[in-house]
């Protein structure tokens, strides 16, 4: 390698789908997300977040179908895609140090207007562009003459 050359390292953070027996550990190895099965048929699945320094566990999220979690590269944020229905998915952002606050990711106005006429609307966290910039994919379709919609947008965590 020539003198003064720099190597670019890319940090890939794995997406974890639940329900699953696997857990999802933050990139900084501070937190772990785990899944618990519903106590009865038709009940809610639940995710817990465990602070690995203190072993304290907190409820993170309850869901009916399935979810995906995606850690920010720093481990300071967690995006959760909730596939809550056959016609809808939504994304929330959490801060592991305060998992009781779920911040819903809102669509930008232009995208919201484009997907509004569709009966099927899906938002999905796909990757973190930086520790505070989340990239989301949006798709929408219907069984009508309206053309399907597909796009992406970036959400900045504040």
Helices and strands as residue ranges (DSSP letters): E 15-18, E 24-25, E 31-36, E 45-51, E 57-63, E 66-71, E 78-85, E 88-95, E 98-104, H 109-115, E 120-130, E 133-141, E 149-156
